[in-house]
Amino acid sequence: MVVSNEKNSLIKEFANQKKEYQNLTDSYDNCQEKYNILLETEKNLKEKNRNLLDENSTLKAKLSNQESKFWLHTSFNTLEELTKECLQKISNTEKIPQEPALCNTLLENWCKDLENITLKLKRDLDKQDDPRRSLRNTIQDVTGNIRVFCRIRPPITSEENERQLCAMSFPNETSLEIRKARKSVNVLSGKLINLKQKFTFDKVFPPDVTQAEVFEELGQLVQSALDGYHVCVFAYGQPGSGKTYTMQGSSNDCGIIPRTIDLIFQKIDKLSTLDWNYSVTASFLELYNENIRDLLLPNSTHNYEVRYNEGHGITVTNLQIIPITSAEELKLLMEEAQKNRTVAATNSNEHSSRSHAITKIHLEGYNETSKVKYSGSIHLVDLAGSESARTTNAERLNETKNINTSLSALGNVMLALYNKHPHIPYRNSKLTFLLQSCLGGNSKTLMFVNVSPFEECFGESINSLRFASKIKEIKTVAKKNKTYAFQCYH
């Protein structure tokens, strides 16, 4: 109850801060618009001033011509009258530029005032930004730095009549009840066995939920990465349960990774108005049969080794790290990496991913006004599905063994974290070594457990749901990577 009250209080305070932040942003936008109008006015007045000066020069030239012409052909009186008329025109013309000059002076003063107001607004927004970031991440800490979402894959049309579905119900948005459609009978007693099991997660997505609705829950984590936190999102489940669809999506219905890319650059563009400059880099790798492959250099003969680098965390030698300047550029690289990923037909999926794929997006943010620097990252992980060796054909047997071994190592790491063991066996597998900082270190982690809806997958589904339930109970602490950049003068 205390935690709930604290959470409600924090949410209310966060909402107030967000409203005040929006008001300041609107005020800043209005000032910016007025400033642009004044600049345009100044430009027009300067142009008018130039035209008047040109006319002045033309009249002077005409006067000179008229003087020489009429000196010979007119009387002195006529010439005097003409001279007076021209002088009057010149006098009037010379007075006119004084008005634009005055306007220019006023505009310069207004521009300076607007610049001062803009600077003050930016500082006020920056002051509001720190409490806002702090409140948002405090709320996330209350809900847990390792969160677990469950998503049920909908059957495609061709499967509905061919495969028996499990009986599933969703009491609320965080609960799932699952049992076999066919009732089981105890052989000894002859009584019906109730195989219904209930699981609770941070969020449960029924089969009819859209990709956009799933991604709504991830927006705050993307902002956390821009705020200097490490974020990890990974999908877990058996082959054919919808992991790759959740992470990658399809050509006409994007998944988590492309939507994350779009949101990152939208937020970077918005933050640029507050003097934030971000540099973005990305890398793409797969772990296939316990060997690392660079998905942008699939035929490379480089030796890729996982190393722990003090201050930089886990790194991979020789892995390409690509500077990124736009969402379109990053999505093209993602598509290329996806094409190079190892897939094969299995008993449960015609296009099963036979490797673990990890996309890492690194974000460096620097604020010109406050001299603050943030360093964050997002790991987007699509795990290969576990599958029984008994149901795997001989050709895929070695792949299946390596996949199951690495997923077993992941389970052991999670179990050690759950039981708070002093030693966590991260180095028992390259997969857990690669994800060390994401699983139990300085990271905010979101796990999707993807579940197949079919009764023939009931056993594997229950195993996945039990594993995910244990992960939900793990508690970790994430730290913001924030520094200040000071300029030295000699």
C-alpha positions in Angstrom: 0.0 0.0 0.0 2.9 2.4 0.8 4.6 1.6 -2.5 1.2 2.2 -4.3 0.7 5.6 -2.6 4.3 6.6 -3.4 3.8 5.5 -7.0 0.5 7.5 -7.3 2.2 10.5 -5.8 5.1 10.3 -8.1 2.8 9.8 -11.1 0.8 12.9 -10.1 4.0 15.0 -9.6 5.3 13.7 -12.9 2.1 14.8 -14.6 2.4 18.3 -13.1 6.0 18.6 -14.2 5.1 17.4 -17.7 2.3 20.0 -17.9 4.6 22.8 -16.8 7.2 21.6 -19.2 4.6 21.7 -22.1 3.6 25.2 -21.1 7.2 26.4 -21.3 7.7 24.6 -24.6 4.6 26.4 -26.0 5.9 29.7 -24.7 9.2 29.1 -26.3 7.5 28.2 -29.7 5.5 31.4 -29.6 8.6 33.5 -29.0 10.4 31.7 -31.7 7.5 32.5 -34.1 7.5 36.2 -33.2 11.3 36.3 -33.6 11.1 34.8 -37.1 8.4 37.4 -38.0 10.6 40.3 -36.8 13.5 38.9 -38.7 11.4 38.9 -41.9 10.2 42.4 -41.2 13.8 43.6 -40.7 14.8 42.0 -44.0 11.9 43.8 -45.9 12.8 47.2 -44.3 16.4 46.8 -45.3 15.4 46.0 -48.8 13.1 49.1 -48.9 16.0 51.2 -47.5 18.3 49.9 -50.3 15.6 50.8 -52.9 15.2 54.3 -51.5 19.0 54.9 -51.5 19.1 53.7 -55.1 16.3 56.2 -56.0 18.2 58.9 -54.2 21.3 58.2 -56.4 19.2 58.2 -59.5 17.6 61.6 -58.7 21.0 63.1 -58.0 22.2 61.8 -61.4 19.2 63.2 -63.1 19.8 66.6 -61.3 23.3 66.6 -62.6 22.2 65.9 -66.1 19.4 68.5 -66.0 21.9 71.1 -64.7 24.2 70.7 -67.6 21.4 70.4 -70.1 19.4 73.4 -69.0 22.4 75.6 -68.4 22.8 75.9 -72.1 19.1 76.0 -73.2 17.1 77.7 -70.5 17.2 80.9 -68.6 18.7 81.2 -65.1 15.2 81.5 -63.5 13.9 78.4 -65.1 17.1 76.5 -64.0 16.8 77.8 -60.5 13.2 76.6 -60.2 14.2 73.2 -61.6 17.1 73.0 -59.2 14.9 73.8 -56.2 12.4 71.1 -57.3 15.2 68.5 -57.6 16.7 69.6 -54.3 13.4 69.2 -52.6 13.1 65.7 -54.0 16.5 64.9 -52.8 15.7 66.3 -49.3 12.6 64.2 -49.1 14.3 61.1 -50.3 17.2 61.5 -47.8 14.7 61.8 -44.9 13.0 58.5 -45.8 15.9 56.2 -44.9 15.9 57.5 -41.4 12.6 55.6 -40.7 14.0 52.1 -41.7 17.2 52.9 -39.8 15.0 53.6 -36.7 13.1 50.4 -37.4 16.4 48.5 -37.7 17.5 49.8 -34.4 14.2 48.8 -32.8 14.3 45.4 -34.4 17.8 44.8 -33.2 16.7 45.6 -29.7 13.7 43.4 -30.0 15.8 40.6 -31.3 18.2 40.9 -28.4 15.3 40.8 -26.0 13.9 37.8 -27.7 17.2 36.1 -27.6 17.4 36.7 -23.8 13.9 35.5 -23.3 14.7 32.4 -25.4 17.8 31.7 -23.4 15.9 32.1 -20.2 13.1 29.7 -21.4 15.7 27.2 -22.5 17.3 27.3 -19.0 13.9 27.0 -17.4 13.1 24.0 -19.6 16.4 22.5 -18.7 15.8 23.0 -15.0 12.4 21.3 -15.4 13.9 18.6 -17.5 16.1 17.1 -14.7 13.2 16.6 -12.3 11.0 15.2 -15.1 13.7 12.7 -16.1 14.2 11.8 -12.4 10.5 11.3 -11.8 10.0 9.2 -14.9 12.9 6.9 -14.0 11.8 6.7 -10.3 8.4 5.5 -11.5 10.2 2.9 -13.6 12.3 1.8 -10.6 9.1 1.3 -8.5 7.7 -1.0 -11.2 11.0 -2.8 -11.6 14.1 -2.5 -13.8 13.4 -5.9 -15.2 9.9 -6.1 -16.6 8.2 -9.0 -18.4 5.5 -8.7 -21.0 3.6 -11.7 -22.4 2.3 -11.8 -25.9 0.1 -14.5 -27.4 0.6 -15.2 -31.1 -2.7 -15.2 -33.1 -3.2 -18.2 -35.4 -3.1 -17.5 -39.1 -6.1 -18.4 -41.2 -4.7 -21.6 -42.5 -4.0 -22.9 -39.0 -7.4 -22.3 -37.4 -9.0 -25.5 -38.8 -5.9 -27.6 -38.8 -4.5 -27.2 -35.3 -6.2 -27.4 -31.9 -6.0 -24.2 -29.9 -5.4 -24.0 -26.1 -8.1 -22.6 -23.9 -6.9 -19.2 -22.8 -8.5 -16.4 -20.9 -7.4 -12.9 -19.8 -8.9 -11.9 -16.4 -7.2 -8.5 -16.7 -4.4 -6.7 -18.6 -1.7 -8.4 -16.5 -3.0 -12.0 -16.1 -3.2 -15.1 -18.3 -5.0 -18.3 -17.6 -4.2 -21.3 -19.9 -5.2 -24.9 -20.1 -5.6 -27.7 -22.6 -8.8 -27.6 -24.6 -9.2 -31.4 -24.1 -9.9 -32.4 -20.5 -7.4 -34.9 -19.1 -8.5 -37.9 -16.9 -6.5 -39.3 -14.1 -5.7 -43.0 -15.0 -6.0 -44.3 -11.4 -9.0 -42.3 -10.1 -10.8 -41.7 -13.4 -11.4 -38.1 -12.3 -10.9 -35.0 -14.5 -7.6 -33.2 -14.0 -7.7 -29.4 -13.9 -4.6 -28.4 -15.9 -5.5 -24.7 -15.9 -2.6 -22.5 -14.8 -2.5 -18.8 -14.1 0.4 -16.4 -14.7 0.8 -12.8 -13.9 3.2 -10.4 -15.7 3.7 -6.6 -16.0 1.5 -6.7 -19.1 -0.3 -9.4 -21.1 -1.1 -8.9 -24.8 -4.0 -11.1 -26.2 -3.8 -12.3 -29.8 -5.9 -9.4 -31.2 -3.5 -6.6 -29.9 -1.7 -4.6 -32.7 2.0 -3.9 -33.1 1.3 -0.2 -32.4 -0.4 -1.1 -29.1 2.5 -3.3 -28.1 5.0 -0.5 -28.8 3.2 2.1 -26.8 4.5 0.4 -23.7 8.1 0.9 -24.9 8.2 4.7 -25.4 9.4 5.5 -21.9 12.3 3.0 -22.3 13.5 4.8 -25.5 13.4 8.1 -23.6 15.5 6.4 -20.8 18.2 5.5 -23.3 18.3 9.2 -24.4 18.5 10.1 -20.7 21.7 8.1 -20.3 20.5 4.7 -19.3 21.3 1.3 -20.9 18.1 -0.4 -22.1 17.6 -4.0 -23.3 14.5 -5.5 -25.0 14.5 -9.2 -25.8 12.0 -11.8 -27.1 11.9 -15.3 -25.7 9.9 -18.3 -26.6 9.7 -21.5 -28.7 10.0 -21.5 -32.5 6.9 -20.2 -34.2 5.7 -18.2 -31.2 6.1 -14.8 -32.9 9.4 -13.5 -31.5 10.8 -12.2 -34.8 7.4 -10.8 -35.8 7.3 -8.9 -32.5 10.8 -7.6 -32.9 11.0 -7.0 -36.7 7.4 -7.1 -37.9 6.5 -7.3 -41.5 6.8 -4.9 -44.5 3.4 -3.4 -43.9 3.3 -3.8 -40.1 6.5 -2.7 -38.4 7.7 -4.4 -35.2 9.6 -3.1 -32.1 13.0 -2.5 -33.8 11.9 -0.2 -36.7 9.4 1.6 -34.4 12.2 2.2 -31.9 14.4 3.6 -34.6 11.7 6.1 -35.7 11.0 7.2 -32.1 14.7 7.7 -31.3 15.1 10.2 -34.2 11.8 11.9 -33.5 12.9 12.6 -29.9 16.4 13.6 -31.0 14.9 16.2 -33.4 12.6 17.6 -30.7 15.5 17.8 -28.2 17.6 19.7 -30.7 15.5 22.8 -29.9 16.8 22.6 -26.4 20.4 22.6 -27.5 20.8 18.8 -27.3 23.1 17.2 -29.9 23.1 13.4 -30.3 25.4 11.1 -32.1 24.1 7.6 -33.0 26.0 4.5 -33.8 24.7 0.9 -34.5 26.0 -2.6 -34.8 24.4 -5.9 -35.8 25.5 -9.4 -34.9 24.2 -12.9 -34.6 25.4 -15.8 -32.4 25.2 -18.9 -34.5 26.5 -22.2 -33.1 28.3 -20.2 -30.4 30.2 -18.2 -33.1 29.7 -14.5 -33.6 29.0 -13.2 -37.1 28.8 -9.5 -38.1 25.5 -9.3 -40.0 26.8 -6.5 -42.1 29.8 -8.5 -43.1 28.4 -12.1 -43.3 31.4 -13.5 -45.2 34.1 -11.9 -43.1 37.0 -14.0 -41.8 37.6 -11.8 -38.8 37.8 -13.4 -35.4 35.1 -11.9 -33.1 35.8 -12.1 -29.4 33.7 -10.9 -26.5 35.7 -8.7 -24.1 34.9 -6.9 -20.9 36.2 -3.3 -21.2 36.3 -1.3 -18.0 34.3 1.9 -18.6 32.8 0.6 -21.8 31.2 -2.7 -20.6 31.0 -5.6 -23.0 32.6 -5.1 -26.4 33.2 -7.4 -29.5 36.5 -7.2 -31.3 36.4 -6.3 -35.0 32.7 -5.7 -35.0 31.6 -2.9 -37.4 30.1 0.1 -35.5 28.4 2.3 -38.0 27.7 6.1 -37.5 24.0 6.8 -38.2 22.5 10.2 -39.3 18.9 9.3 -40.0 16.1 6.7 -39.2 16.0 5.7 -42.9 19.7 4.9 -42.9 19.4 2.8 -39.8 16.4 0.9 -41.1 18.2 0.1 -44.4 21.1 -1.4 -42.4 18.6 -3.3 -40.2 17.0 -4.8 -43.3 20.4 -5.8 -44.7 21.3 -7.4 -41.4 18.0 -9.3 -41.3 18.6 -10.7 -44.8 21.9 -12.1 -43.7 20.6 -13.8 -40.6 20.6 -17.6 -40.5 17.2 -19.2 -40.9 15.9 -22.7 -41.7 12.8 -24.8 -41.8 11.9 -26.7 -38.5 9.0 -28.8 -37.4 7.3 -25.8 -35.9 8.3 -23.0 -38.2 9.1 -22.9 -42.0 11.3 -19.9 -41.5 12.8 -20.4 -38.1 15.6 -18.2 -36.9 18.5 -20.5 -36.0 20.6 -17.8 -34.3 20.4 -15.2 -31.6 20.4 -11.7 -33.2 21.5 -8.6 -31.3 21.0 -5.0 -32.6 22.9 -2.4 -30.5 22.1 1.3 -30.8 24.5 3.6 -28.9 23.4 7.2 -28.1 25.7 10.1 -27.0 23.9 13.3 -26.0 25.6 16.6 -25.3 23.8 19.8 -24.2 25.5 23.0 -25.4 24.0 25.2 -22.6 24.4 23.0 -19.5 27.5 21.1 -20.7 25.8 17.9 -19.6 26.7 14.7 -21.5 24.6 11.5 -21.5 25.7 8.1 -22.8 23.0 5.4 -23.2 22.3 2.4 -25.4 19.5 0.1 -26.6 20.0 -3.6 -27.1 17.3 -5.2 -29.2 17.6 -9.0 -29.0 15.7 -11.6 -31.0 16.5 -15.0 -29.4 16.4 -18.3 -31.3 13.6 -20.6 -30.1 14.3 -23.6 -27.9 13.2 -26.9 -29.4 13.4 -30.5 -28.2 16.2 -32.5 -29.8 13.8 -35.4 -30.2 11.7 -33.5 -32.7 14.6 -32.1 -34.6 15.9 -33.6 -37.9 19.6 -34.7 -38.1 20.6 -31.8 -40.3 19.5 -29.2 -37.7 20.5 -31.2 -34.6 23.8 -29.4 -33.9 22.1 -26.0 -34.3 19.4 -27.1 -31.8 21.9 -28.3 -29.3 23.8 -25.0 -29.4 20.6 -23.0 -29.1 19.3 -25.0 -26.2 22.7 -24.8 -24.5 22.9 -21.0 -24.7 19.2 -20.7 -23.6 19.9 -23.1 -20.7 22.9 -20.9 -19.7 20.5 -17.8 -19.9 18.1 -19.7 -17.6 21.0 -20.5 -15.1 22.0 -16.8 -15.0 18.4 -15.7 -14.4 18.0 -18.4 -11.7 21.3 -17.2 -10.0 20.0 -13.6 -10.1 16.6 -14.7 -8.8 18.3 -16.5 -5.8 20.8 -13.6 -5.3 23.8 -15.8 -5.6 27.2 -14.1 -5.1 28.5 -15.5 -8.4 26.5 -15.2 -11.6 27.7 -17.5 -14.4 27.7 -15.0 -17.2 30.7 -16.5 -18.9 29.2 -20.0 -19.3 27.9 -18.9 -22.7 28.7 -16.2 -25.3 25.0 -15.2 -25.2 25.0 -14.5 -21.5 28.4 -12.9 -21.7 27.2 -10.5 -24.4 24.1 -9.6 -22.4 25.8 -9.4 -19.0 25.3 -5.6 -18.5 21.7 -6.0 -19.7 20.6 -8.9 -17.5 22.0 -8.0 -14.1 24.0 -4.9 -14.4 23.4 -1.2 -15.2 20.3 -1.6 -17.4 16.6 -1.3 -17.7 15.4 -4.6 -19.2 12.2 -5.6 -20.9 11.5 -9.3 -21.7 8.8 -10.4 -24.1 7.7 -14.0 -23.5 6.0 -15.1 -26.8 3.5 -17.9 -26.5 2.1 -20.1 -29.3 -1.6 -20.6 -29.0 -1.7 -24.3 -30.0 -2.4 -27.3 -27.7 0.5 -29.3 -29.2 2.8 -26.5 -27.9 1.2 -26.5 -24.4 4.2 -28.0 -22.6 6.7 -25.6 -24.2 4.4 -22.7 -23.5 4.1 -23.6 -19.8 7.9 -23.9 -19.6 8.4 -20.4 -21.2 5.7 -18.9 -18.9 7.3 -20.3 -15.8 10.7 -19.1 -16.8 9.4 -15.6 -17.5 7.6 -15.6 -14.1 10.9 -16.1 -12.3 12.6 -13.3 -14.3 9.8 -11.0 -13.3 10.9 -11.4 -9.6 14.5 -10.4 -10.2 15.5 -7.0 -8.8 18.3 -4.9 -10.3 19.4 -1.2 -10.1 20.1 0.8 -13.2 22.5 3.9 -13.1 22.3 6.9 -15.3 25.5 7.5 -17.3 25.8 11.3 -16.9 28.9 13.5 -17.0 29.7 17.2 -17.2 32.0 18.6 -19.9 34.0 21.6 -18.8 36.2 23.7 -21.1 39.7 24.5 -19.8 41.2 27.9 -20.6 44.9 28.4 -20.6 
